[in-house]
């Protein structure tokens, strides 16, 4: 009987040790402001949208917000994301030359723009591809 208890305890201990040893993937961080995001020394994804536009544009923005959130949940990584509503932050839209919405702009860890997805390019497939690249960008930078 004692040997069974010892074996069970050893198995439980090894399972606990394995769980602690396994490295969990980094989780994305939501930023409060674009300035905060770009100064964090991590890759950044920013969705520019507008909550006060015509119905057809609003439909595109709502859909983009949904797939942006879904992609963040599905693609773990050490990056920052942010949504900016141009109805309240119109100067940021002009600063980053956002003239049609929705737009997702990607920045590297140094705050330089690397790419963007424009209106009809903001799809689940494209976002997953770009977020996958973003999630790996920090790791690639460490290896070099």
VENTA-V170403 format. One record per helix or strand. SS is the DSSP state (@ for helix, = for strand). FROM is the first residue (numbers start at 1). TO is the last residue. If there is no record, write none. Layout:
SS:FROM:TO + SS:FROM:TO
//
This chain:
@:2:21 + =:29:30 + @:34:38 + =:43:49 + @:55:74 + =:79:85 + @:90:95 + =:103:107 + =:113:117 + @:119:121 + @:124:143
//
